[in-house]
Amino acid sequence: MSGGSYDYAYHGVADMADALEHRDAKWADGPAGGQVYDHAGRRMLSVEESAPILARARERRAWFAKLLRKVAKAMHDIEWVDSSDYGPGSEVAAIDAVEAFVRDGGP
């Protein structure tokens, strides 16, 4: 049958990872030309003030996209086990990979 037990929900998670990576590559310096809006101060930060914030955001978004890929793989394997395409227990390695990624902080 090739999956289907969960309506292929893993595709949506994988698509989110793709979209994050695509958008972040497109916006290498941030969506506002390298500037961040400071909501508390109600002003645009300078390029210099924004740089460390944008660098941290890029790093965290890249980490999150990698996490989503691991989660999508685990979701895929669970779905295929529950659809009788993989044998019981075949999903454990992918679930363990998610746990290890989170525990160890990523790659």
N, CA, C and O atoms as a GROMACS GRO file, in nm:
protein
  428
    1MET      N    1   0.081  -0.120   0.000
    1MET     CA    2   0.000   0.000   0.000
    1MET      C    3   0.086   0.126   0.000
    1MET      O    4   0.042   0.227  -0.054
    2SER      N    5   0.203   0.125   0.057
    2SER     CA    6   0.293   0.241   0.059
    2SER      C    7   0.238   0.358   0.138
    2SER      O    8   0.216   0.466   0.083
    3GLY      N    9   0.216   0.337   0.264
    3GLY     CA   10   0.170   0.445   0.351
    3GLY      C   11   0.021   0.466   0.341
    3GLY      O   12  -0.052   0.382   0.290
    4GLY      N   13  -0.023   0.579   0.388
    4GLY     CA   14  -0.163   0.617   0.380
    4GLY      C   15  -0.236   0.619   0.512
    4GLY      O   16  -0.343   0.679   0.522
    5SER      N   17  -0.181   0.555   0.615
    5SER     CA   18  -0.251   0.549   0.743
    5SER      C   19  -0.274   0.686   0.804
    5SER      O   20  -0.370   0.705   0.878
    6TYR      N   21  -0.189   0.781   0.773
    6TYR     CA   22  -0.200   0.916   0.828
    6TYR      C   23  -0.208   1.020   0.716
    6TYR      O   24  -0.165   1.134   0.735
    7ASP      N   25  -0.260   0.981   0.603
    7ASP     CA   26  -0.278   1.070   0.489
    7ASP      C   27  -0.146   1.137   0.446
    7ASP      O   28  -0.145   1.252   0.402
    8TYR      N   29  -0.037   1.063   0.460
    8TYR     CA   30   0.095   1.111   0.416
    8TYR      C   31   0.132   1.244   0.480
    8TYR      O   32   0.189   1.331   0.415
    9ALA      N   33   0.100   1.260   0.608
    9ALA     CA   34   0.126   1.385   0.681
    9ALA      C   35   0.274   1.422   0.680
    9ALA      O   36   0.309   1.539   0.690
   10TYR      N   37   0.360   1.323   0.668
   10TYR     CA   38   0.504   1.351   0.668
   10TYR      C   39   0.544   1.441   0.552
   10TYR      O   40   0.643   1.513   0.561
   11HIS      N   41   0.468   1.438   0.443
   11HIS     CA   42   0.498   1.526   0.329
   11HIS      C   43   0.491   1.673   0.369
   11HIS      O   44   0.574   1.753   0.327
   12GLY      N   45   0.392   1.708   0.450
   12GLY     CA   46   0.377   1.847   0.493
   12GLY      C   47   0.496   1.893   0.576
   12GLY      O   48   0.539   2.007   0.564
   13VAL      N   49   0.547   1.805   0.661
   13VAL     CA   50   0.662   1.839   0.744
   13VAL      C   51   0.787   1.855   0.656
   13VAL      O   52   0.864   1.949   0.674
   14ALA      N   53   0.806   1.763   0.563
   14ALA     CA   54   0.919   1.772   0.470
   14ALA      C   55   0.907   1.898   0.384
   14ALA      O   56   1.008   1.964   0.356
   15ASP      N   57   0.786   1.931   0.342
   15ASP     CA   58   0.764   2.053   0.263
   15ASP      C   59   0.800   2.178   0.343
   15ASP      O   60   0.855   2.273   0.288
   16MET      N   61   0.768   2.178   0.473
   16MET     CA   62   0.804   2.292   0.558
   16MET      C   63   0.955   2.308   0.565
   16MET      O   64   1.006   2.420   0.558
   17ALA      N   65   1.027   2.198   0.579
   17ALA     CA   66   1.174   2.203   0.582
   17ALA      C   67   1.227   2.258   0.450
   17ALA      O   68   1.317   2.342   0.450
   18ASP      N   69   1.172   2.212   0.338
   18ASP     CA   70   1.213   2.264   0.206
   18ASP      C   71   1.188   2.414   0.196
   18ASP      O   72   1.275   2.489   0.151
   19ALA      N   73   1.071   2.457   0.239
   19ALA     CA   74   1.034   2.598   0.230
   19ALA      C   75   1.125   2.684   0.316
   19ALA      O   76   1.167   2.792   0.274
   20LEU      N   77   1.156   2.638   0.436
   20LEU     CA   78   1.247   2.712   0.523
   20LEU      C   79   1.383   2.729   0.458
   20LEU      O   80   1.439   2.839   0.454
   21GLU      N   81   1.437   2.620   0.406
   21GLU     CA   82   1.568   2.626   0.344
   21GLU      C   83   1.568   2.716   0.220
   21GLU      O   84   1.662   2.791   0.197
   22HIS      N   85   1.462   2.706   0.142
   22HIS     CA   86   1.452   2.788   0.021
   22HIS      C   87   1.444   2.937   0.057
   22HIS      O   88   1.514   3.020   0.000
   23ARG      N   89   1.359   2.969   0.152
   23ARG     CA   90   1.340   3.108   0.192
   23ARG      C   91   1.467   3.164   0.255
   23ARG      O   92   1.505   3.277   0.227
   24ASP      N   93   1.532   3.085   0.338
   24ASP     CA   94   1.652   3.133   0.404
   24ASP      C   95   1.766   3.153   0.305
   24ASP      O   96   1.847   3.244   0.323
   25ALA      N   97   1.774   3.071   0.202
   25ALA     CA   98   1.876   3.091   0.097
   25ALA      C   99   1.846   3.219   0.019
   25ALA      O  100   1.937   3.293  -0.018
   26LYS      N  101   1.718   3.244  -0.004
   26LYS     CA  102   1.676   3.363  -0.079
   26LYS      C  103   1.699   3.489   0.003
   26LYS      O  104   1.737   3.593  -0.051
   27TRP      N  105   1.676   3.480   0.132
   27TRP     CA  106   1.690   3.595   0.220
   27TRP      C  107   1.817   3.582   0.305
   27TRP      O  108   1.809   3.587   0.428
   28ALA      N  109   1.929   3.565   0.243
   28ALA     CA  110   2.054   3.543   0.317
   28ALA      C  111   2.082   3.654   0.417
   28ALA      O  112   2.138   3.628   0.523
   29ASP      N  113   2.043   3.777   0.386
   29ASP     CA  114   2.066   3.888   0.477
   29ASP      C  115   1.940   3.931   0.551
   29ASP      O  116   1.937   4.035   0.616
   30GLY      N  117   1.837   3.850   0.540
   30GLY     CA  118   1.712   3.884   0.608
   30GLY      C  119   1.613   3.945   0.511
   30GLY      O  120   1.653   4.002   0.409
   31PRO      N  121   1.485   3.934   0.542
   31PRO     CA  122   1.381   3.980   0.451
   31PRO      C  123   1.375   4.131   0.435
   31PRO      O  124   1.318   4.180   0.337
   32ALA      N  125   1.431   4.206   0.529
   32ALA     CA  126   1.421   4.352   0.520
   32ALA      C  127   1.557   4.413   0.487
   32ALA      O  128   1.592   4.519   0.540
   33GLY      N  129   1.632   4.348   0.400
   33GLY     CA  130   1.760   4.404   0.361
   33GLY      C  131   1.862   4.406   0.473
   33GLY      O  132   1.950   4.492   0.476
   34GLY      N  133   1.852   4.311   0.564
   34GLY     CA  134   1.950   4.303   0.671
   34GLY      C  135   1.913   4.380   0.795
   34GLY      O  136   1.998   4.405   0.881
   35GLN      N  137   1.787   4.420   0.806
   35GLN     CA  138   1.744   4.494   0.925
   35GLN      C  139   1.632   4.420   0.997
   35GLN      O  140   1.552   4.349   0.936
   36VAL      N  141   1.629   4.440   1.128
   36VAL     CA  142   1.530   4.378   1.215
   36VAL      C  143   1.448   4.489   1.279
   36VAL      O  144   1.500   4.594   1.316
   37TYR      N  145   1.318   4.464   1.292
   37TYR     CA  146   1.231   4.560   1.361
   37TYR      C  147   1.230   4.527   1.509
   37TYR      O  148   1.205   4.413   1.547
   38ASP      N  149   1.257   4.627   1.592
   38ASP     CA  150   1.253   4.613   1.738
   38ASP      C  151   1.114   4.655   1.784
   38ASP      O  152   1.082   4.773   1.790
   39HIS      N  153   1.031   4.556   1.818
   39HIS     CA  154   0.893   4.585   1.857
   39HIS      C  155   0.887   4.664   1.987
   39HIS      O  156   0.804   4.754   2.001
   40ALA      N  157   0.973   4.633   2.082
   40ALA     CA  158   0.972   4.704   2.210
   40ALA      C  159   1.010   4.850   2.191
   40ALA      O  160   0.948   4.940   2.248
   41GLY      N  161   1.112   4.874   2.110
   41GLY     CA  162   1.157   5.011   2.086
   41GLY      C  163   1.085   5.080   1.973
   41GLY      O  164   1.106   5.200   1.948
   42ARG      N  165   1.001   5.007   1.903
   42ARG     CA  166   0.925   5.060   1.790
   42ARG      C  167   1.013   5.130   1.687
   42ARG      O  168   0.988   5.243   1.646
   43ARG      N  169   1.118   5.058   1.646
   43ARG     CA  170   1.208   5.115   1.545
   43ARG      C  171   1.280   5.004   1.470
   43ARG      O  172   1.291   4.891   1.518
   44MET      N  173   1.327   5.040   1.354
   44MET     CA  174   1.413   4.948   1.280
   44MET      C  175   1.552   4.957   1.338
   44MET      O  176   1.605   5.067   1.360
   45LEU      N  177   1.612   4.844   1.363
   45LEU     CA  178   1.750   4.843   1.409
   45LEU      C  179   1.841   4.868   1.290
   45LEU      O  180   1.805   4.842   1.176
   46SER      N  181   1.958   4.919   1.318
   46SER     CA  182   2.055   4.941   1.211
   46SER      C  183   2.102   4.806   1.158
   46SER      O  184   2.081   4.702   1.221
   47VAL      N  185   2.166   4.808   1.044
   47VAL     CA  186   2.222   4.686   0.986
   47VAL      C  187   2.319   4.623   1.085
   47VAL      O  188   2.321   4.501   1.102
   48GLU      N  189   2.399   4.705   1.149
   48GLU     CA  190   2.498   4.655   1.245
   48GLU      C  191   2.431   4.591   1.367
   48GLU      O  192   2.474   4.485   1.413
   49GLU      N  193   2.326   4.656   1.419
   49GLU     CA  194   2.253   4.601   1.534
   49GLU      C  195   2.180   4.473   1.497
   49GLU      O  196   2.165   4.382   1.578
   50SER      N  197   2.134   4.467   1.374
   50SER     CA  198   2.055   4.353   1.326
   50SER      C  199   2.141   4.231   1.296
   50SER      O  200   2.093   4.118   1.306
   51ALA      N  201   2.265   4.251   1.259
   51ALA     CA  202   2.351   4.141   1.212
   51ALA      C  203   2.356   4.022   1.307
   51ALA      O  204   2.336   3.909   1.261
   52PRO      N  205   2.381   4.040   1.437
   52PRO     CA  206   2.388   3.922   1.524
   52PRO      C  207   2.253   3.854   1.542
   52PRO      O  208   2.246   3.732   1.560
   53ILE      N  209   2.147   3.932   1.538
   53ILE     CA  210   2.012   3.874   1.551
   53ILE      C  211   1.982   3.788   1.429
   53ILE      O  212   1.932   3.676   1.443
   54LEU      N  213   2.011   3.840   1.311
   54LEU     CA  214   1.986   3.765   1.188
   54LEU      C  215   2.075   3.641   1.178
   54LEU      O  216   2.031   3.536   1.131
   55ALA      N  217   2.199   3.653   1.224
   55ALA     CA  218   2.289   3.537   1.222
   55ALA      C  219   2.234   3.427   1.312
   55ALA      O  220   2.234   3.310   1.275
   56ARG      N  221   2.188   3.464   1.430
   56ARG     CA  222   2.129   3.366   1.523
   56ARG      C  223   2.002   3.306   1.465
   56ARG      O  224   1.980   3.185   1.475
   57ALA      N  225   1.919   3.388   1.404
   57ALA     CA  226   1.795   3.338   1.343
   57ALA      C  227   1.826   3.239   1.231
   57ALA      O  228   1.761   3.134   1.222
   58ARG      N  229   1.924   3.270   1.146
   58ARG     CA  230   1.961   3.178   1.038
   58ARG      C  231   2.009   3.045   1.093
   58ARG      O  232   1.973   2.939   1.043
   59GLU      N  233   2.092   3.052   1.197
   59GLU     CA  234   2.144   2.929   1.258
   59GLU      C  235   2.031   2.844   1.316
   59GLU      O  236   2.027   2.723   1.295
   60ARG      N  237   1.942   2.907   1.389
   60ARG     CA  238   1.832   2.832   1.454
   60ARG      C  239   1.734   2.777   1.351
   60ARG      O  240   1.683   2.666   1.367
   61ARG      N  241   1.706   2.854   1.245
   61ARG     CA  242   1.616   2.808   1.140
   61ARG      C  243   1.676   2.689   1.065
   61ARG      O  244   1.605   2.596   1.029
   62ALA      N  245   1.807   2.693   1.042
   62ALA     CA  246   1.874   2.580   0.976
   62ALA      C  247   1.866   2.456   1.064
   62ALA      O  248   1.840   2.346   1.015
   63TRP      N  249   1.888   2.474   1.194
   63TRP     CA  250   1.876   2.362   1.288
   63TRP      C  251   1.734   2.306   1.285
   63TRP      O  252   1.715   2.184   1.281
   64PHE      N  253   1.636   2.394   1.286
   64PHE     CA  254   1.497   2.352   1.288
   64PHE      C  255   1.460   2.276   1.160
   64PHE      O  256   1.389   2.176   1.166
   65ALA      N  257   1.509   2.322   1.046
   65ALA     CA  258   1.482   2.252   0.919
   65ALA      C  259   1.540   2.111   0.924
   65ALA      O  260   1.478   2.016   0.876
   66LYS      N  261   1.658   2.096   0.982
   66LYS     CA  262   1.719   1.962   0.996
   66LYS      C  263   1.636   1.874   1.088
   66LYS      O  264   1.617   1.756   1.062
   67LEU      N  265   1.586   1.933   1.196
   67LEU     CA  266   1.499   1.859   1.287
   67LEU      C  267   1.372   1.813   1.214
   67LEU      O  268   1.331   1.698   1.226
   68LEU      N  269   1.312   1.904   1.138
   68LEU     CA  270   1.191   1.868   1.064
   68LEU      C  271   1.217   1.752   0.969
   68LEU      O  272   1.131   1.665   0.953
   69ARG      N  273   1.333   1.749   0.905
   69ARG     CA  274   1.366   1.638   0.814
   69ARG      C  275   1.371   1.506   0.889
   69ARG      O  276   1.322   1.404   0.840
   70LYS      N  277   1.430   1.508   1.008
   70LYS     CA  278   1.436   1.386   1.088
   70LYS      C  279   1.296   1.344   1.135
   70LYS      O  280   1.262   1.226   1.136
   71VAL      N  281   1.216   1.443   1.175
   71VAL     CA  282   1.079   1.414   1.217
   71VAL      C  283   0.999   1.358   1.100
   71VAL      O  284   0.923   1.262   1.116
   72ALA      N  285   1.015   1.417   0.981
   72ALA     CA  286   0.943   1.368   0.862
   72ALA      C  287   0.981   1.223   0.833
   72ALA      O  288   0.895   1.143   0.798
   73LYS      N  289   1.108   1.189   0.847
   73LYS     CA  290   1.152   1.051   0.824
   73LYS      C  291   1.087   0.957   0.926
   73LYS      O  292   1.041   0.848   0.890
   74ALA      N  293   1.084   0.998   1.052
   74ALA     CA  294   1.020   0.915   1.155
   74ALA      C  295   0.870   0.902   1.126
   74ALA      O  296   0.815   0.793   1.140
   75MET      N  297   0.806   1.010   1.087
   75MET     CA  298   0.664   1.005   1.052
   75MET      C  299   0.640   0.910   0.936
   75MET      O  300   0.546   0.831   0.937
   76HIS      N  301   0.725   0.918   0.835
   76HIS     CA  302   0.716   0.829   0.719
   76HIS      C  303   0.724   0.684   0.763
   76HIS      O  304   0.640   0.601   0.726
   77ASP      N  305   0.826   0.653   0.842
   77ASP     CA  306   0.846   0.514   0.882
   77ASP      C  307   0.731   0.463   0.969
   77ASP      O  308   0.689   0.348   0.954
   78ILE      N  309   0.681   0.548   1.060
   78ILE     CA  310   0.566   0.509   1.141
   78ILE      C  311   0.445   0.483   1.052
   78ILE      O  312   0.375   0.383   1.069
   79GLU      N  313   0.422   0.572   0.958
   79GLU     CA  314   0.307   0.555   0.868
   79GLU      C  315   0.319   0.425   0.789
   79GLU      O  316   0.220   0.354   0.772
   80TRP      N  317   0.438   0.395   0.741
   80TRP     CA  318   0.455   0.274   0.661
   80TRP      C  319   0.443   0.148   0.746
   80TRP      O  320   0.394   0.046   0.698
   81VAL      N  321   0.487   0.154   0.872
   81VAL     CA  322   0.466   0.040   0.962
   81VAL      C  323   0.316   0.022   0.986
   81VAL      O  324   0.264  -0.089   0.978
   82ASP      N  325   0.248   0.132   1.015
   82ASP     CA  326   0.105   0.124   1.045
   82ASP      C  327   0.021   0.090   0.922
   82ASP      O  328  -0.096   0.054   0.936
   83SER      N  329   0.079   0.103   0.804
   83SER     CA  330   0.010   0.064   0.680
   83SER      C  331   0.055  -0.074   0.632
   83SER      O  332   0.017  -0.118   0.524
   84SER      N  333   0.135  -0.142   0.714
   84SER     CA  334   0.184  -0.277   0.686
   84SER      C  335   0.278  -0.284   0.566
   84SER      O  336   0.287  -0.387   0.500
   85ASP      N  337   0.348  -0.174   0.537
   85ASP     CA  338   0.449  -0.174   0.432
   85ASP      C  339   0.587  -0.207   0.489
   85ASP      O  340   0.670  -0.267   0.421
   86TYR      N  341   0.610  -0.166   0.614
   86TYR     CA  342   0.731  -0.202   0.688
   86TYR      C  343   0.688  -0.290   0.804
   86TYR      O  344   0.572  -0.287   0.846
   87GLY      N  345   0.780  -0.367   0.854
   87GLY     CA  346   0.750  -0.452   0.969
   87GLY      C  347   0.754  -0.374   1.099
   87GLY      O  348   0.824  -0.273   1.108
   88PRO      N  349   0.680  -0.420   1.199
   88PRO     CA  350   0.683  -0.355   1.330
   88PRO      C  351   0.826  -0.344   1.381
   88PRO      O  352   0.905  -0.438   1.372
   89GLY      N  353   0.856  -0.227   1.436
   89GLY     CA  354   0.989  -0.201   1.486
   89GLY      C  355   1.078  -0.128   1.386
   89GLY      O  356   1.182  -0.074   1.423
   90SER      N  357   1.037  -0.126   1.260
   90SER     CA  358   1.117  -0.060   1.156
   90SER      C  359   1.124   0.091   1.175
   90SER      O  360   1.211   0.158   1.118
   91GLU      N  361   1.033   0.145   1.252
   91GLU     CA  362   1.028   0.289   1.275
   91GLU      C  363   1.120   0.335   1.388
   91GLU      O  364   1.147   0.454   1.401
   92VAL      N  365   1.167   0.242   1.468
   92VAL     CA  366   1.241   0.277   1.589
   92VAL      C  367   1.370   0.353   1.560
   92VAL      O  368   1.402   0.450   1.629
   93ALA      N  369   1.444   0.312   1.459
   93ALA     CA  370   1.571   0.381   1.428
   93ALA      C  371   1.547   0.528   1.394
   93ALA      O  372   1.623   0.614   1.437
   94ALA      N  373   1.442   0.557   1.317
   94ALA     CA  374   1.413   0.696   1.281
   94ALA      C  375   1.368   0.776   1.402
   94ALA      O  376   1.402   0.894   1.416
   95ILE      N  377   1.291   0.715   1.490
   95ILE     CA  378   1.249   0.783   1.613
   95ILE      C  379   1.371   0.809   1.702
   95ILE      O  380   1.385   0.917   1.759
   96ASP      N  381   1.458   0.710   1.712
   96ASP     CA  382   1.581   0.727   1.790
   96ASP      C  383   1.667   0.839   1.733
   96ASP      O  384   1.731   0.912   1.809
   97ALA      N  385   1.669   0.853   1.601
   97ALA     CA  386   1.748   0.959   1.537
   97ALA      C  387   1.694   1.097   1.575
   97ALA      O  388   1.772   1.191   1.594
   98VAL      N  389   1.562   1.111   1.586
   98VAL     CA  390   1.503   1.237   1.630
   98VAL      C  391   1.544   1.265   1.774
   98VAL      O  392   1.586   1.376   1.807
   99GLU      N  393   1.531   1.165   1.858
   99GLU     CA  394   1.566   1.183   1.999
   99GLU      C  395   1.713   1.222   2.015
   99GLU      O  396   1.745   1.312   2.092
  100ALA      N  397   1.801   1.155   1.943
  100ALA     CA  398   1.944   1.185   1.952
  100ALA      C  399   1.974   1.325   1.901
  100ALA      O  400   2.055   1.397   1.960
  101PHE      N  401   1.909   1.365   1.792
  101PHE     CA  402   1.930   1.498   1.735
  101PHE      C  403   1.893   1.605   1.838
  101PHE      O  404   1.967   1.702   1.858
  102VAL      N  405   1.780   1.588   1.902
  102VAL     CA  406   1.733   1.686   2.002
  102VAL      C  407   1.824   1.682   2.125
  102VAL      O  408   1.865   1.787   2.175
  103ARG      N  409   1.853   1.564   2.173
  103ARG     CA  410   1.936   1.550   2.293
  103ARG      C  411   2.076   1.609   2.272
  103ARG      O  412   2.129   1.677   2.360
  104ASP      N  413   2.135   1.582   2.156
  104ASP     CA  414   2.273   1.624   2.130
  104ASP      C  415   2.283   1.763   2.068
  104ASP      O  416   2.393   1.813   2.044
  105GLY      N  417   2.170   1.826   2.041
  105GLY     CA  418   2.172   1.961   1.987
  105GLY      C  419   2.190   1.969   1.836
  105GLY      O  420   2.214   2.077   1.783
  106GLY      N  421   2.178   1.858   1.766
  106GLY     CA  422   2.186   1.860   1.621
  106GLY      C  423   2.317   1.805   1.568
  106GLY      O  424   2.390   1.733   1.637
  107PRO      N  425   2.343   1.840   1.444
  107PRO     CA  426   2.460   1.779   1.378
  107PRO      C  427   2.592   1.821   1.439
  107PRO      O  428   2.698   1.778   1.394
   0.00000   0.00000   0.00000
